[in-house]
Amino acid sequence: MLSISPLRLAAGFAWIACLASFSTSLADAANPTSQEKWAVADSAVAFLQEQCIDCHDGSSGEGGFDIHSVSTDLSNAHNLEQWVSIHDRVQKGEMPPPEDIELDAETARDFTEPLRHQLRTYQLDQQRRNGRVRGRRLSNEQLSRTLQDLLRVELPLEDLMPPEQRVGGYVHLASAQSMSHFQLNTHLKVVDAALDAAFAKVLEPTSDWEIDMPPKKIANKPKGRRNRDPEMRKGLAVVWSSGMIFYGRISSTRVPEDGWYEITLTASGLKMPKEHGVWCSVRSGECNSGAPLLSWVGSFEAEAEPKTMTYQTWLPKGHMLEVRPADRTLKQGRFQGGQVGFGEGEDQDIPGVAMHSLKMKRIYPGGNRKESRERLLGKLPLRYDRELNRSEVDVDKFNEKRDRNELRAAIVRFADLAFRRPTDASTIESILQLAEEERQSGATFIDALRAGYRAVLCSPRFLYLTEFADESGQLDDWAIASRLSYFLTGSMPDEELRKAADQGLLRDSEELRRQTDRLLQTRRGQHFLVDFSNQWLDLLDIDFTEPDRRLFRDFDPTVQAAMLDETHHFLQRLLDEDRPVRELVGADYTFLNTRLARYYGLTESEADIADLDDQTKLVRVDPESPRGGLLSHGSILKVTAAGNDTSPVLRGIWVSERILGIEIPSPPENVPAVEPDIRGAKTIRELLAKHQADVSCAACHQNIDPPGFALENFDAGGRWRERYMQKRGNAYKPGPAVDPSFEMPDGSTFDSFVTFRNLIAKKDERLAANVASHLVTYGTGQTIQFADRDRIEEIVSSTKDNEFGFRSILDEVIQSNLFLSK
């Protein structure tokens, strides 16, 4: 690898250091007029003085709100947020408290309508001046995918980056992004890793590593030897059911280099239970005590007849596979000394998995060597250097002029792709000069080219989404291409989308629809709902807690994987078939395999589970069954739990914000958190009743508590329960009965989860507005502002004829001004 001098490295840091201010400077250059100071009308201040002074006079005011601290200057973000909150609470009739002051509708309108107009006018003016979305940096995942697609490499680069801050569940909100020196340094390391992998793939001999192992090669346990590998039994490689860590590792699968591998496994079950097969996991890792973490590859249900499974996964050098029974409901064997000897599981009458064959081969899902070479080097001639054991650009036929022209042309072509819009030489002249100076100082053509590529990838035009717009704020075609591609695929525009941008077609609604259809079918686009739900529904947090095995004995990795599949398949059906958004919560179907159906405790009278196997399939459920709809999914119930316990507050806030679109503000500073009260309150219901009785808390808890209590019949692992479990000594015993009943803010009541689910399923416009809002937030990197509310209503209204279909909402979001404007 080329060694850049300290001076040039410092220059690289100086170049990238402008990232944080780059986009803002673009906006300032386009809109040089300074901000005007906006002030709320005197009539609004007079309203507060007249209606609110009794409860909010001074720092000790109810809810921590002091009317005298409210500034009328809307140019301050805190003040703007405060006035929006005041508007909303008065409009909803929460303030002044109806039990204290009877405010007639006309007086309320006389306050809210002028204030709404002023708040909206101010924000629209700011959006016109600076854009609704300010400078937005690529997220870790977006950066990793972009480098992979740009350089045609398969490296999981996000593993090299520090965790990102999530705000409201999202990692790429422009207002929450920062750029520290540590992040800059990390970016350089990521870029170098990607370039190293790309040039090695193109220039160095490639590996065609492949193994095809019969049972004798899979097993590694001669008689008299004790280890954790499979053993031979009746001509097959066998692993027994056990809780022993790393038991089932297959030493002969240790891979020689980092890369993607295709795994083909044929297996069957041994000594299976009468009711079902043997659920097994396939994982990877170093499989030793010094590196205890294992990565998930897949799962399957081993049955009497052998079946063949195929997986594709990334494996670092030296990692191996582990294949084992993973169902914790199975009887488990006991082995002494942390090792298993030949035949020791035979007489314990325990299930096992028998492997008939195992194949592994190196694959290149990001593109073959030829495709990578065209992307990196174009049509530059190559020659093989035996001493270096790699190819080099054949410059023997180059004169000085051609050498310089070829170098500049390659970098300009690369920058055109990396910057996601046409780029001419004058735009990157400093980068071209850097590469030329490297070449003149004795660097090889490849090393000089790499230095130029590195500088391109350290440019703010690469790391930030440079969204140019016209005077009306409408994005140009190249900005639309990038926004659409990163929205649906999480990566840079592909060749067809770039071609459409170059032809100026992306302002046409039919072309946008066509490109949306196409992108959703691409390899990246097929993961759109996985990527979106990871942030919208907090599924990124699925591994945040590990349930206590004493309380959740049936929970295991195969269950968790099936839970995620249930949610992903469910959302995909909503999108593919444009299902009504009410089905998000009120569907009479879900997606299960045999393991998850058994974990949920479903019977054939409740659900159509007779034909299930280890593949996730659509299952119809009884409308009176609690299963069906997103709120009954184990994945959702696990991420909204508090470890081993449930919390009506946590789940209530989650349902309000992620499903119903009701923003729950942070509690006032002078209001304590809900904690056990040893002076009389014995249950969480009694504790929250005290909050409902407090004026400072009631406005939020009237929205939080109904969904929170409605979900109390589901435990922290997603199973249905009629009674709470209480810990007594070292064991858990049944405790008080669960009471899910509550009253909704509109006065309607429910006494069960099913009744609650049916009530909110009827609020299809609210559900649609929430989905649209989260799609806009995810797609643009900006939360919904006060001035955006009318445009969300327009999106929802446009989908009414299609029963607020999920795909219809997505299409209307993409066609909206919110998406197509800066």
PAVOSE-839267 format. One line per 4 residues: number of its first residue (from 1); for each residue x, y, z of C-alpha. Coordinates in nm, 2 decimals. Example, Ala and Ser with C-alpha at 12.3 -4.5 7.8 and 13.67 -1.06 7.14 Angstrom:
1> 1.23 -0.45 0.78; 1.37 -0.11 0.71
This chain:
1> 0.00 0.00 0.00; 0.12 0.35 -0.08; 0.27 0.53 0.21; 0.15 0.90 0.22
5> 0.39 1.15 0.37; 0.28 1.32 0.70; 0.24 1.64 0.51; 0.00 1.48 0.26
9> -0.18 1.30 0.55; -0.23 1.64 0.72; -0.36 1.78 0.39; -0.60 1.49 0.38
13> -0.73 1.57 0.72; -0.76 1.93 0.63; -0.96 1.83 0.33; -1.20 1.61 0.52
17> -1.23 1.85 0.81; -1.46 2.08 0.62; -1.72 1.80 0.61; -1.93 1.93 0.91
21> -1.97 2.28 0.76; -1.99 2.19 0.39; -2.36 2.16 0.34; -2.44 2.46 0.56
25> -2.20 2.67 0.36; -2.38 2.56 0.04; -2.71 2.67 0.18; -2.57 3.00 0.30
29> -2.42 3.06 -0.04; -2.75 2.99 -0.21; -2.94 3.21 0.04; -2.71 3.49 0.16
33> -3.00 3.69 0.31; -2.96 3.69 0.69; -3.24 3.55 0.91; -3.51 3.78 1.01
37> -3.63 3.79 1.37; -3.98 3.66 1.41; -4.20 3.73 1.71; -4.53 3.57 1.82
41> -4.82 3.81 1.81; -4.92 4.00 2.12; -5.26 3.84 2.12; -5.11 3.50 2.18
45> -4.91 3.63 2.47; -5.22 3.79 2.61; -5.41 3.46 2.59; -5.14 3.29 2.80
49> -5.15 3.57 3.05; -5.53 3.55 3.08; -5.58 3.17 3.07; -5.26 3.02 3.22
53> -5.11 3.25 3.47; -5.29 3.09 3.77; -5.11 2.76 3.73; -4.78 2.86 3.57
57> -4.67 3.17 3.74; -4.30 3.14 3.83; -4.05 2.86 3.84; -4.27 2.65 4.06
61> -4.55 2.64 3.80; -4.72 2.31 3.74; -4.53 2.07 3.51; -4.22 2.29 3.55
65> -4.38 2.54 3.30; -4.33 2.91 3.38; -4.53 3.14 3.16; -4.28 3.42 3.21
69> -4.00 3.21 3.06; -4.17 3.18 2.72; -4.00 3.40 2.47; -4.18 3.52 2.16
73> -3.87 3.50 1.93; -3.94 3.20 1.70; -3.59 3.21 1.55; -3.47 3.03 1.86
77> -3.54 2.66 1.82; -3.63 2.61 2.19; -3.88 2.89 2.17; -4.03 2.75 1.85
81> -4.07 2.41 2.00; -4.24 2.56 2.31; -4.49 2.75 2.11; -4.57 2.44 1.90
85> -4.64 2.25 2.22; -4.86 2.53 2.35; -5.06 2.53 2.03; -5.11 2.15 2.03
89> -5.22 2.13 2.39; -5.47 2.41 2.36; -5.60 2.27 2.03; -5.65 1.92 2.18
93> -5.83 2.07 2.48; -5.56 1.96 2.73; -5.47 2.31 2.83; -5.61 2.49 3.02
97> -5.72 2.18 3.22; -6.10 2.14 3.14; -6.17 2.06 3.50; -6.03 2.40 3.60
101> -6.13 2.63 3.32; -6.41 2.58 3.07; -6.26 2.73 2.75; -6.52 2.77 2.47
105> -6.43 2.65 2.12; -6.44 2.99 1.97; -6.19 3.14 2.21; -5.96 2.84 2.16
109> -5.98 2.88 1.78; -5.91 3.26 1.81; -5.58 3.16 1.97; -5.47 2.85 1.78
113> -5.55 2.95 1.42; -5.35 3.27 1.41; -5.07 3.10 1.60; -5.08 2.80 1.36
117> -5.05 3.04 1.06; -4.75 3.22 1.21; -4.57 2.91 1.31; -4.63 2.75 0.97
121> -4.53 3.07 0.79; -4.21 3.10 0.98; -4.10 2.74 0.92; -4.19 2.75 0.55
125> -3.98 3.07 0.52; -3.69 2.89 0.69; -3.73 2.59 0.46; -3.73 2.82 0.16
129> -3.41 2.99 0.27; -3.21 2.70 0.40; -3.39 2.39 0.29; -3.60 2.15 0.50
133> -3.31 1.91 0.53; -2.96 2.05 0.61; -2.63 1.87 0.55; -2.68 1.50 0.58
137> -2.39 1.26 0.62; -2.40 0.89 0.51; -2.48 0.66 0.80; -2.24 0.38 0.88
141> -2.46 0.13 0.69; -2.50 0.37 0.39; -2.13 0.44 0.38; -2.04 0.07 0.40
145> -2.29 -0.02 0.12; -2.18 0.28 -0.10; -1.81 0.17 -0.08; -1.91 -0.19 -0.15
149> -2.11 -0.09 -0.46; -1.86 0.17 -0.58; -1.56 -0.05 -0.54; -1.73 -0.39 -0.60
153> -1.61 -0.53 -0.27; -1.79 -0.74 -0.01; -1.62 -0.62 0.31; -1.86 -0.56 0.61
157> -1.71 -0.21 0.66; -1.97 -0.10 0.92; -1.79 -0.33 1.17; -1.49 -0.09 1.16
161> -1.70 0.21 1.26; -1.81 0.33 1.60; -2.18 0.29 1.70; -2.40 0.57 1.58
165> -2.63 0.79 1.80; -3.00 0.71 1.74; -3.25 0.99 1.78; -3.61 0.88 1.78
169> -3.49 0.55 1.66; -3.31 0.69 1.35; -2.93 0.70 1.29; -2.92 0.94 1.00
173> -3.11 1.25 1.11; -2.92 1.55 0.98; -2.98 1.76 1.29; -2.83 1.49 1.52
177> -2.52 1.41 1.32; -2.17 1.52 1.42; -1.82 1.48 1.30; -1.54 1.44 1.55
181> -1.17 1.39 1.50; -1.22 1.03 1.60; -1.48 0.98 1.33; -1.26 1.15 1.07
185> -0.98 0.91 1.16; -1.21 0.62 1.15; -1.33 0.73 0.81; -0.98 0.72 0.67
189> -0.93 0.37 0.81; -1.26 0.25 0.65; -1.16 0.41 0.32; -0.82 0.25 0.33
193> -0.97 -0.09 0.41; -1.21 -0.07 0.12; -0.94 0.04 -0.13; -0.70 -0.23 -0.01
197> -0.97 -0.50 -0.06; -1.07 -0.36 -0.40; -0.72 -0.34 -0.54; -0.63 -0.68 -0.40
201> -0.93 -0.83 -0.57; -0.84 -0.68 -0.90; -0.46 -0.71 -0.90; -0.38 -1.02 -0.68
205> -0.45 -1.39 -0.76; -0.81 -1.47 -0.64; -0.91 -1.77 -0.43; -1.14 -2.04 -0.56
209> -1.15 -2.21 -0.23; -1.41 -2.49 -0.21; -1.46 -2.80 0.01; -1.71 -3.09 -0.03
213> -1.71 -3.29 0.29; -1.87 -3.63 0.35; -1.96 -3.72 0.71; -1.61 -3.86 0.79
217> -1.45 -3.52 0.71; -1.72 -3.33 0.91; -1.66 -3.54 1.22; -1.35 -3.50 1.42
221> -1.38 -3.74 1.71; -1.19 -4.06 1.70; -1.26 -4.32 1.97; -1.09 -4.22 2.29
225> -1.08 -3.85 2.21; -1.30 -3.59 2.38; -1.37 -3.25 2.21; -1.66 -3.05 2.09
229> -1.67 -3.16 1.73; -1.93 -3.40 1.58; -1.88 -3.77 1.60; -1.94 -4.05 1.36
233> -2.26 -4.26 1.42; -2.38 -4.51 1.16; -2.20 -4.33 0.88; -2.32 -3.98 0.97
237> -2.16 -3.69 1.16; -2.37 -3.64 1.47; -2.41 -3.36 1.73; -2.63 -3.43 2.04
241> -2.86 -3.18 2.22; -2.66 -3.01 2.49; -2.62 -2.67 2.65; -2.24 -2.69 2.62
245> -2.09 -2.38 2.45; -1.93 -2.44 2.11; -2.05 -2.81 2.10; -2.11 -2.87 1.73
249> -1.82 -2.67 1.60; -1.68 -2.82 1.28; -1.30 -2.76 1.28; -1.26 -2.87 0.92
253> -1.47 -2.57 0.80; -1.21 -2.31 0.92; -1.18 -2.07 0.63; -0.84 -1.95 0.49
257> -0.94 -1.59 0.42; -1.20 -1.32 0.48; -1.49 -1.34 0.24; -1.84 -1.44 0.15
261> -1.91 -1.81 0.15; -2.20 -2.03 0.03; -2.28 -2.32 0.26; -2.48 -2.62 0.15
265> -2.57 -2.86 0.43; -2.77 -3.18 0.42; -2.89 -3.31 0.76; -3.16 -3.51 0.93
269> -3.28 -3.56 1.29; -3.21 -3.83 1.54; -3.42 -3.95 1.83; -3.67 -3.68 1.76
273> -3.97 -3.59 1.99; -4.30 -3.74 1.86; -4.46 -3.39 1.81; -4.19 -3.22 1.60
277> -3.84 -3.23 1.46; -3.51 -3.11 1.60; -3.46 -2.73 1.55; -3.10 -2.66 1.49
281> -2.89 -2.34 1.45; -2.60 -2.27 1.21; -2.36 -2.01 1.35; -2.00 -1.91 1.29
285> -1.70 -1.79 1.50; -1.36 -1.89 1.63; -1.54 -2.12 1.87; -1.30 -2.09 2.16
289> -1.31 -1.93 2.50; -1.09 -1.64 2.38; -1.35 -1.54 2.13; -1.69 -1.65 2.27
293> -1.92 -1.45 2.03; -2.09 -1.63 1.75; -2.26 -1.49 1.44; -2.60 -1.61 1.32
297> -2.61 -1.79 0.99; -2.95 -1.96 0.99; -3.17 -2.23 1.14; -3.36 -2.54 1.02
301> -3.58 -2.82 1.16; -3.41 -3.15 1.12; -3.66 -3.43 1.05; -3.65 -3.80 0.98
305> -3.58 -3.75 0.61; -3.27 -3.56 0.52; -3.31 -3.21 0.38; -3.07 -2.97 0.22
309> -3.02 -2.60 0.32; -2.82 -2.33 0.15; -2.69 -2.02 0.33; -2.46 -1.73 0.23
313> -2.26 -1.55 0.49; -1.95 -1.35 0.56; -1.67 -1.54 0.74; -1.35 -1.38 0.87
317> -1.03 -1.57 0.83; -1.00 -1.85 1.08; -1.37 -1.87 1.16; -1.55 -2.20 1.14
321> -1.91 -2.32 1.15; -2.11 -2.46 1.45; -2.41 -2.67 1.37; -2.61 -2.80 1.67
325> -2.96 -2.86 1.81; -3.07 -2.52 1.95; -3.42 -2.59 2.08; -3.42 -2.53 2.45
329> -3.74 -2.73 2.50; -3.54 -3.05 2.40; -3.39 -3.28 2.66; -3.02 -3.20 2.69
333> -2.73 -3.43 2.75; -2.48 -3.40 3.03; -2.12 -3.43 2.96; -1.83 -3.41 3.20
337> -1.53 -3.18 3.18; -1.66 -2.95 2.91; -1.59 -3.20 2.64; -1.78 -3.48 2.47
341> -1.64 -3.82 2.40; -1.73 -4.07 2.13; -2.06 -4.24 2.21; -2.13 -4.05 2.54
345> -2.46 -3.92 2.41; -2.59 -4.25 2.28; -2.74 -4.39 2.60; -2.88 -4.06 2.73
349> -3.19 -4.08 2.51; -3.14 -3.73 2.37; -3.22 -3.58 2.03; -2.95 -3.49 1.79
353> -2.87 -3.38 1.43; -2.70 -3.60 1.18; -2.51 -3.44 0.89; -2.49 -3.62 0.56
357> -2.28 -3.37 0.37; -2.14 -3.02 0.39; -2.01 -2.80 0.10; -1.86 -2.46 0.12
361> -1.72 -2.23 -0.15; -1.60 -1.88 -0.18; -1.84 -1.64 -0.36; -1.83 -1.28 -0.47
365> -2.19 -1.13 -0.44; -2.06 -0.78 -0.50; -1.94 -0.86 -0.85; -1.68 -1.09 -1.01
369> -1.32 -0.99 -1.07; -1.39 -0.86 -1.42; -1.67 -0.63 -1.30; -1.44 -0.50 -1.02
373> -1.16 -0.44 -1.27; -1.38 -0.23 -1.50; -1.51 -0.02 -1.21; -1.16 0.04 -1.07
377> -0.94 0.06 -1.37; -1.17 0.09 -1.67; -0.98 -0.03 -1.98; -0.63 0.04 -1.86
381> -0.39 -0.23 -1.99; -0.25 -0.47 -1.72; 0.06 -0.69 -1.71; 0.15 -0.95 -1.44
385> 0.45 -0.88 -1.23; 0.60 -1.21 -1.11; 0.82 -1.05 -0.84; 0.53 -0.87 -0.68
389> 0.28 -1.16 -0.75; 0.02 -0.91 -0.87; -0.08 -0.72 -1.18; 0.02 -0.37 -1.26
393> -0.09 -0.11 -1.52; 0.12 -0.17 -1.83; 0.27 0.18 -1.87; 0.55 0.08 -2.10
397> 0.35 0.20 -2.40; 0.26 0.53 -2.23; 0.44 0.85 -2.30; 0.44 1.12 -2.03
401> 0.13 1.29 -2.18; -0.07 0.97 -2.20; 0.03 0.86 -1.85; -0.10 1.19 -1.71
405> -0.42 1.19 -1.92; -0.50 0.83 -1.83; -0.45 0.90 -1.46; -0.67 1.21 -1.47
409> -0.94 1.04 -1.67; -0.96 0.75 -1.43; -0.99 0.98 -1.13; -1.26 1.20 -1.29
413> -1.46 0.89 -1.39; -1.43 0.76 -1.04; -1.53 1.09 -0.88; -1.83 1.11 -1.11
417> -1.96 0.79 -0.96; -1.85 0.86 -0.60; -2.00 1.21 -0.59; -2.33 1.08 -0.74
421> -2.35 1.36 -1.00; -2.15 1.47 -1.31; -1.80 1.60 -1.21; -1.55 1.78 -1.43
425> -1.18 1.81 -1.38; -1.20 2.17 -1.25; -1.41 2.06 -0.96; -1.14 1.82 -0.83
429> -0.83 1.99 -0.96; -0.66 1.97 -0.62; -0.72 1.59 -0.61; -0.58 1.55 -0.96
433> -0.27 1.75 -0.87; -0.22 1.53 -0.56; -0.22 1.22 -0.77; 0.01 1.37 -1.04
437> 0.26 1.48 -0.77; 0.26 1.12 -0.63; 0.33 0.99 -0.98; 0.60 1.24 -1.05
441> 0.77 1.16 -0.71; 0.82 0.79 -0.82; 0.50 0.62 -0.72; 0.36 0.35 -0.95
445> 0.06 0.42 -1.16; -0.16 0.21 -0.93; -0.03 0.38 -0.62; -0.09 0.73 -0.77
449> -0.43 0.62 -0.88; -0.51 0.49 -0.53; -0.40 0.82 -0.38; -0.64 1.00 -0.60
453> -0.93 0.76 -0.52; -0.85 0.80 -0.15; -0.88 1.18 -0.18; -1.21 1.15 -0.36
457> -1.35 0.93 -0.09; -1.23 1.18 0.18; -1.42 1.46 0.00; -1.74 1.60 0.16
461> -1.90 1.55 -0.18; -1.87 1.18 -0.12; -1.95 1.15 0.25; -2.23 1.40 0.25
465> -2.54 1.40 0.03; -2.50 1.71 -0.18; -2.86 1.80 -0.26; -2.87 2.09 -0.51
469> -3.21 2.26 -0.57; -3.35 2.54 -0.78; -3.49 2.87 -0.64; -3.82 2.70 -0.55
473> -3.64 2.44 -0.35; -3.70 2.15 -0.59; -3.42 1.90 -0.60; -3.24 1.85 -0.93
477> -3.25 1.50 -1.09; -2.92 1.39 -0.95; -3.03 1.48 -0.59; -3.36 1.30 -0.65
481> -3.17 0.99 -0.77; -2.95 0.99 -0.46; -3.24 1.05 -0.22; -3.45 0.77 -0.38
485> -3.16 0.52 -0.39; -3.05 0.58 -0.03; -3.42 0.56 0.08; -3.50 0.23 -0.09
489> -3.16 0.05 -0.11; -2.93 0.23 0.15; -2.67 0.28 -0.12; -2.57 0.49 -0.42
493> -2.77 0.51 -0.74; -2.71 0.23 -0.98; -2.64 0.27 -1.35; -3.00 0.28 -1.46
497> -3.10 0.54 -1.21; -2.80 0.75 -1.30; -2.90 0.73 -1.66; -3.25 0.85 -1.58
501> -3.11 1.14 -1.38; -2.88 1.23 -1.67; -3.18 1.24 -1.91; -3.37 1.46 -1.66
505> -3.66 1.20 -1.62; -3.69 1.19 -1.24; -3.93 1.48 -1.20; -4.19 1.27 -1.40
509> -4.42 1.08 -1.17; -4.45 0.77 -1.39; -4.07 0.75 -1.41; -4.04 0.78 -1.03
513> -4.30 0.50 -0.99; -4.11 0.28 -1.24; -3.78 0.34 -1.07; -3.94 0.27 -0.73
517> -4.07 -0.07 -0.86; -3.74 -0.16 -1.01; -3.53 -0.06 -0.71; -3.75 -0.26 -0.47
521> -3.67 -0.57 -0.67; -3.29 -0.52 -0.66; -3.07 -0.71 -0.42; -3.04 -0.41 -0.19
525> -3.41 -0.30 -0.24; -3.54 -0.64 -0.12; -3.40 -0.54 0.22; -3.58 -0.21 0.23
529> -3.84 -0.31 0.49; -3.57 -0.48 0.70; -3.36 -0.16 0.70; -3.66 0.06 0.76
533> -3.81 -0.15 1.04; -3.48 -0.18 1.22; -3.50 0.19 1.29; -3.88 0.27 1.28
537> -3.97 -0.03 1.51; -3.64 -0.04 1.71; -3.57 -0.40 1.58; -3.20 -0.30 1.60
541> -3.24 -0.35 1.98; -3.35 -0.71 1.96; -3.02 -0.83 2.11; -3.01 -0.56 2.37
545> -3.14 -0.79 2.65; -3.10 -1.16 2.71; -3.40 -1.31 2.89; -3.35 -1.50 3.21
549> -3.35 -1.87 3.13; -3.52 -1.95 3.45; -3.82 -1.74 3.35; -3.81 -1.79 2.97
553> -3.69 -2.15 2.94; -3.84 -2.19 2.59; -3.67 -1.88 2.44; -3.36 -1.95 2.22
557> -3.19 -1.81 1.92; -3.41 -2.00 1.68; -3.72 -1.84 1.84; -3.57 -1.49 1.81
561> -3.47 -1.54 1.44; -3.83 -1.66 1.37; -3.97 -1.35 1.55; -3.78 -1.12 1.32
565> -3.88 -1.32 1.01; -4.25 -1.29 1.13; -4.22 -0.91 1.13; -4.02 -0.88 0.81
569> -4.26 -1.11 0.61; -4.56 -0.94 0.76; -4.44 -0.59 0.65; -4.34 -0.72 0.31
573> -4.69 -0.85 0.24; -4.83 -0.51 0.34; -4.60 -0.35 0.08; -4.62 -0.61 -0.20
577> -5.00 -0.63 -0.19; -5.08 -0.27 -0.09; -5.27 -0.40 0.21; -5.48 -0.15 0.41
581> -5.28 0.02 0.68; -5.54 -0.10 0.94; -5.39 -0.45 0.90; -5.07 -0.31 1.06
585> -5.24 -0.37 1.39; -5.57 -0.55 1.30; -5.46 -0.83 1.06; -5.62 -1.17 1.10
589> -5.30 -1.34 0.99; -4.93 -1.35 1.07; -4.62 -1.54 0.95; -4.49 -1.84 1.14
593> -4.28 -2.15 1.13; -4.33 -2.46 1.35; -4.08 -2.33 1.61; -4.25 -2.00 1.66
597> -4.60 -2.14 1.65; -4.50 -2.39 1.93; -4.34 -2.11 2.13; -4.65 -1.90 2.11
601> -4.86 -2.20 2.22; -5.09 -2.18 1.92; -5.33 -2.46 1.85; -5.50 -2.57 1.53
605> -5.83 -2.42 1.66; -5.67 -2.08 1.69; -5.45 -2.07 1.37; -5.40 -2.26 1.05
609> -5.08 -2.42 1.15; -5.13 -2.78 1.03; -4.90 -2.75 0.73; -4.62 -2.55 0.88
613> -4.25 -2.65 0.85; -3.93 -2.47 0.91; -4.00 -2.21 0.65; -4.18 -1.89 0.75
617> -4.54 -1.90 0.60; -4.86 -1.70 0.61; -5.09 -1.83 0.88; -5.45 -1.73 0.92
621> -5.56 -1.68 1.28; -5.89 -1.66 1.46; -6.00 -1.29 1.47; -6.05 -1.34 1.85
625> -5.70 -1.47 1.89; -5.44 -1.22 2.03; -5.20 -1.32 1.75; -5.22 -1.12 1.43
629> -5.10 -0.76 1.38; -4.77 -0.60 1.46; -4.84 -0.55 1.83; -4.86 -0.92 1.90
633> -4.52 -1.00 1.73; -4.26 -1.14 1.96; -3.99 -0.91 1.81; -4.20 -0.60 1.90
637> -4.28 -0.73 2.25; -3.92 -0.81 2.32; -3.77 -0.47 2.22; -4.04 -0.29 2.41
641> -3.99 -0.48 2.73; -3.76 -0.39 3.02; -3.53 -0.69 3.03; -3.72 -0.97 3.21
645> -4.01 -0.74 3.30; -4.27 -0.55 3.11; -4.35 -0.18 3.16; -4.68 -0.02 3.06
649> -4.49 0.31 3.04; -4.22 0.19 2.80; -4.47 0.00 2.58; -4.73 0.28 2.59
653> -4.48 0.54 2.47; -4.36 0.30 2.20; -4.71 0.24 2.06; -4.79 0.60 2.08
657> -4.49 0.72 1.89; -4.42 0.43 1.65; -4.77 0.32 1.57; -5.02 0.60 1.65
661> -4.80 0.90 1.57; -4.85 1.07 1.91; -4.53 1.23 2.02; -4.48 1.19 2.40
665> -4.26 1.47 2.54; -4.01 1.41 2.82; -4.16 1.44 3.16; -4.12 1.77 3.34
669> -3.81 1.80 3.55; -4.01 1.83 3.87; -4.20 1.51 3.81; -4.04 1.20 3.96
673> -4.02 0.87 3.76; -4.25 0.58 3.85; -4.09 0.39 4.13; -4.22 0.14 4.38
677> -4.42 0.31 4.66; -4.38 0.12 4.98; -4.64 0.34 5.15; -4.94 0.19 5.00
681> -4.93 0.15 4.62; -4.88 -0.22 4.54; -4.91 -0.24 4.17; -4.79 -0.05 3.86
685> -5.16 0.03 3.79; -5.19 0.20 4.13; -4.87 0.39 4.07; -4.97 0.51 3.73
689> -5.32 0.60 3.86; -5.14 0.86 4.08; -4.98 1.00 3.77; -5.31 1.02 3.60
693> -5.44 1.22 3.89; -5.16 1.47 3.86; -5.24 1.75 3.62; -4.87 1.77 3.52
697> -4.88 1.40 3.41; -5.23 1.34 3.30; -5.20 1.48 2.95; -4.93 1.23 2.85
701> -5.04 0.94 3.05; -5.39 0.94 2.90; -5.21 0.84 2.58; -4.94 0.62 2.73
705> -5.14 0.41 2.97; -5.41 0.26 2.75; -5.17 0.08 2.50; -4.93 0.01 2.78
709> -5.19 -0.18 2.99; -5.35 -0.34 2.68; -5.02 -0.52 2.61; -4.97 -0.65 2.97
713> -5.10 -0.99 2.87; -4.78 -1.04 2.67; -4.46 -1.11 2.88; -4.12 -0.97 2.80
717> -4.05 -1.27 2.58; -4.36 -1.22 2.37; -4.57 -1.51 2.52; -4.93 -1.48 2.63
721> -4.99 -1.48 3.01; -5.29 -1.46 3.23; -5.10 -1.40 3.55; -4.78 -1.21 3.64
725> -4.48 -1.42 3.74; -4.32 -1.33 4.07; -3.97 -1.43 4.19; -3.98 -1.62 4.52
729> -3.63 -1.72 4.63; -3.46 -1.86 4.32; -3.78 -1.96 4.14; -4.06 -1.78 3.96
733> -4.42 -1.85 4.07; -4.76 -1.73 3.93; -4.87 -1.40 4.09; -5.16 -1.16 4.05
737> -5.39 -1.18 3.75; -5.32 -0.95 3.46; -5.58 -0.67 3.41; -5.54 -0.51 3.06
741> -5.86 -0.29 3.08; -5.84 0.08 3.05; -6.01 0.39 2.90; -5.90 0.56 2.58
745> -5.85 0.94 2.56; -6.18 0.96 2.36; -6.37 0.79 2.64; -6.41 0.45 2.48
749> -6.31 0.15 2.69; -6.16 -0.19 2.65; -6.12 -0.50 2.87; -5.89 -0.70 2.66
753> -5.60 -0.67 2.41; -5.82 -0.78 2.13; -6.07 -0.51 2.20; -5.80 -0.25 2.22
757> -5.65 -0.38 1.89; -5.98 -0.35 1.72; -6.03 0.01 1.85; -5.70 0.14 1.71
761> -5.74 -0.05 1.38; -6.04 0.17 1.31; -5.81 0.48 1.33; -5.68 0.41 0.98
765> -5.61 0.78 0.90; -5.40 0.82 1.21; -5.22 0.49 1.13; -5.16 0.61 0.77
769> -5.03 0.95 0.88; -4.79 0.78 1.12; -4.65 0.55 0.85; -4.61 0.84 0.61
773> -4.44 1.05 0.88; -4.19 0.77 0.96; -4.12 0.70 0.59; -4.05 1.08 0.53
777> -3.82 1.09 0.84; -3.63 0.78 0.72; -3.62 0.89 0.36; -3.52 1.25 0.41
781> -3.32 1.25 0.73; -3.55 1.51 0.89; -3.83 1.47 1.14; -4.18 1.60 1.06
785> -4.19 1.97 1.15; -4.50 2.18 1.23; -4.51 2.32 0.87; -4.50 1.96 0.73
789> -4.83 1.85 0.89; -5.05 1.98 0.60; -4.84 1.79 0.35; -4.86 1.47 0.55
793> -5.24 1.51 0.55; -5.22 1.55 0.17; -5.03 1.23 0.14; -5.28 1.04 0.35
797> -5.58 1.19 0.17; -5.43 1.08 -0.16; -5.44 0.72 -0.05; -5.79 0.71 0.09
801> -5.94 0.55 -0.23; -5.69 0.26 -0.18; -5.79 0.21 0.18; -5.47 0.38 0.29
805> -5.26 0.10 0.13; -4.91 0.06 0.26; -4.75 0.07 -0.09; -4.98 0.36 -0.19
809> -4.85 0.56 0.11; -4.49 0.48 0.01; -4.56 0.60 -0.35; -4.73 0.92 -0.23
813> -4.44 0.99 0.00; -4.19 0.96 -0.29; -4.41 1.18 -0.51; -4.46 1.45 -0.24
817> -4.29 1.79 -0.21; -4.15 1.67 0.12; -3.94 1.41 -0.06; -3.86 1.60 -0.38
821> -3.77 1.93 -0.22; -3.45 2.04 -0.04
